Amino acid sequence: MFKALLLTEEAGKVTPAIRELDEQALPPGDVTVAVDYSSINYKDGLVVTGSGGLVKRYPHVPGIDFAGKVLESSHASWRKGDAVVLTGWRVGEVQWGGCAQRARVNGDWLVPLPAGLDSRQAMIIGTAGFTAMLAVMALEAHGTQPAAGEILVTGAAGGVGSVATALLAQRGYQVVASTGRAEAHEFLHQLGAGAVIDRSAFADVAKRPLETERWAACIDSVGGNTLARVLAQAKYGAAVAAVGLAGGSKLEHTVIPFLLRGVSLLGIDSVMCPRERRIAAWKLLQSELSPEHMDALATLVPLAEVPRVAADILQGKVRGRVVVDVNA
Ligand SMILES: NC(=O)c1ccc[n+]([C@@H]2O[C@H](COP(=O)([O-])OP(=O)(O)OC[C@H]3O[C@@H](n4cnc5c(N)ncnc54)[C@H](OP(=O)(O)O)[C@@H]3O)[C@@H](O)[C@H]2O)c1
């Protein structure tokens, strides 16, 4: 038997409850993992509150990421005791996820826990941090360099934004962090932001296709009007990594910044990201995020707190990263 946060659905209403389940209830898969930690990402907020239509079958165990140790494996790459991390592959959406003491998945989806990280630290990074690293890698593959000028991070006090701020600052970029929370300014400066601006600067619909050039690059978790305004303010040749939709999924803009300023919009997907890029991203995360940075980003909660934090994250109230101790 193992403990899990189980979501049930009745007449469209999703109810979370902690339950003891039999291992036989786990979904098919060739690796069974004893989960140490999961984490709470924006998508977990949607799943746990029953918003967004991501879950098609109930009962369901949420948790789009987890870290733990292999208990049983019939997969050639994994043996009992191996320390592993999972993010994405629609685990926690279409298949049971990490908010449980046990998970069963396809072994192809697992990556080894990088040497030098423990499973709590891996979940401080989690899907949000992993995605932030993918965005940094995409910007640099485009040619972005610290000397290019100010780089904007939107939704900076959230999960993706806070890890992106720390990673970029560590790499020597001049980070401008955009947040709607005055109380997060000090936190963002601690992570290495050189300047913090209020997100209201990007809230209004773009009136002109081009505004004064400012950003050498951007990692955007917000989407909507914010992304449109950032594109209008992007410098000649700049790249903007589109990561999220916390402020809206609709992008209303003209193609003018692409045509007159050579601006590039780079799409970032962490869910189906190929294995080689996953391993490369985790290696960089391990070497670039200090234990102090990780501790500064993290709040630890027990499984029972997941429903509360899930509601909070959808309202933009969660600062940094929330790690779930599934054994607490
Ligand atoms: N592409 C991928 O593979 C991938 C992977 C992970 C996440 N994501 C997406 O990235 C986004 C961020 O995820 P997360 O886990 O970091 O969530 P999060 O912790 O909630 O961060 C989102 C941040 O966006 C800002 N925000 C929230 N509502 C807003 C609004 N209405 N207008 C403007 N800003 C708003 C808030 O930052 P401030 O308080 O600082 O303003 C909030 O903390 C989500 O949309 C998520 O689905 C995508």
PDBQT file of the ligand as one rigid body, heavy atoms in Angstrom, charges set to zero:
ROOT
HETATM    1  N1  LIG A 401       6.568  25.399 -22.245  1.00  0.00    +0.000 N 
HETATM    2  C1  LIG A 401       6.715  24.511 -21.272  1.00  0.00    +0.000 C 
HETATM    3  O1  LIG A 401       7.158  23.378 -21.463  1.00  0.00    +0.000 OA
HETATM    4  C2  LIG A 401       6.352  24.939 -19.869  1.00  0.00    +0.000 A 
HETATM    5  C3  LIG A 401       6.934  24.336 -18.755  1.00  0.00    +0.000 A 
HETATM    6  C4  LIG A 401       6.654  24.846 -17.480  1.00  0.00    +0.000 A 
HETATM    7  C5  LIG A 401       5.763  25.903 -17.358  1.00  0.00    +0.000 A 
HETATM    8  N2  LIG A 401       5.171  26.416 -18.467  1.00  0.00    +0.000 N 
HETATM    9  C6  LIG A 401       4.242  27.536 -18.363  1.00  0.00    +0.000 C 
HETATM   10  O2  LIG A 401       4.967  28.660 -17.873  1.00  0.00    +0.000 OA
HETATM   11  C7  LIG A 401       4.122  29.468 -17.061  1.00  0.00    +0.000 C 
HETATM   12  C8  LIG A 401       4.754  29.648 -15.701  1.00  0.00    +0.000 C 
HETATM   13  O3  LIG A 401       4.753  28.401 -15.010  1.00  0.00    +0.000 OA
HETATM   14  P1  LIG A 401       5.209  28.362 -13.486  1.00  0.00    +0.000 P 
HETATM   15  O4  LIG A 401       5.102  26.953 -13.049  1.00  0.00    +0.000 OA
HETATM   16  O5  LIG A 401       6.466  29.132 -13.340  1.00  0.00    +0.000 OA
HETATM   17  O6  LIG A 401       3.988  29.195 -12.820  1.00  0.00    +0.000 OA
HETATM   18  P2  LIG A 401       4.031  30.283 -11.648  1.00  0.00    +0.000 P 
HETATM   19  O7  LIG A 401       4.994  29.858 -10.604  1.00  0.00    +0.000 OA
HETATM   20  O8  LIG A 401       2.635  30.559 -11.264  1.00  0.00    +0.000 OA
HETATM   21  O9  LIG A 401       4.632  31.586 -12.362  1.00  0.00    +0.000 OA
HETATM   22  C9  LIG A 401       3.852  32.377 -13.223  1.00  0.00    +0.000 C 
HETATM   23  C10 LIG A 401       4.090  33.841 -12.866  1.00  0.00    +0.000 C 
HETATM   24  O10 LIG A 401       3.472  34.650 -13.875  1.00  0.00    +0.000 OA
HETATM   25  C11 LIG A 401       3.037  35.866 -13.300  1.00  0.00    +0.000 C 
HETATM   26  N3  LIG A 401       1.600  36.000 -13.567  1.00  0.00    +0.000 N 
HETATM   27  C12 LIG A 401       0.591  35.223 -13.089  1.00  0.00    +0.000 A 
HETATM   28  N4  LIG A 401      -0.603  35.663 -13.536  1.00  0.00    +0.000 NA
HETATM   29  C13 LIG A 401      -0.338  36.746 -14.309  1.00  0.00    +0.000 A 
HETATM   30  C14 LIG A 401      -1.161  37.637 -15.061  1.00  0.00    +0.000 A 
HETATM   31  N5  LIG A 401      -2.500  37.504 -15.101  1.00  0.00    +0.000 N 
HETATM   32  N6  LIG A 401      -0.559  38.630 -15.750  1.00  0.00    +0.000 NA
HETATM   33  C15 LIG A 401       0.784  38.785 -15.707  1.00  0.00    +0.000 A 
HETATM   34  N7  LIG A 401       1.616  37.964 -15.003  1.00  0.00    +0.000 NA
HETATM   35  C16 LIG A 401       1.052  36.963 -14.327  1.00  0.00    +0.000 A 
HETATM   36  C17 LIG A 401       3.334  35.782 -11.800  1.00  0.00    +0.000 C 
HETATM   37  O11 LIG A 401       4.618  36.356 -11.601  1.00  0.00    +0.000 OA
HETATM   38  P3  LIG A 401       4.826  37.760 -10.818  1.00  0.00    +0.000 P 
HETATM   39  O12 LIG A 401       4.053  37.653  -9.549  1.00  0.00    +0.000 OA
HETATM   40  O13 LIG A 401       6.299  37.834 -10.636  1.00  0.00    +0.000 OA
HETATM   41  O14 LIG A 401       4.284  38.832 -11.715  1.00  0.00    +0.000 OA
HETATM   42  C18 LIG A 401       3.442  34.284 -11.573  1.00  0.00    +0.000 C 
HETATM   43  O15 LIG A 401       4.210  33.991 -10.454  1.00  0.00    +0.000 OA
HETATM   44  C19 LIG A 401       2.760  28.767 -17.038  1.00  0.00    +0.000 C 
HETATM   45  O16 LIG A 401       1.926  29.301 -18.031  1.00  0.00    +0.000 OA
HETATM   46  C20 LIG A 401       3.097  27.321 -17.392  1.00  0.00    +0.000 C 
HETATM   47  O17 LIG A 401       2.033  26.625 -17.955  1.00  0.00    +0.000 OA
HETATM   48  C21 LIG A 401       5.440  25.957 -19.715  1.00  0.00    +0.000 A 
ENDROOT
TORSDOF 0
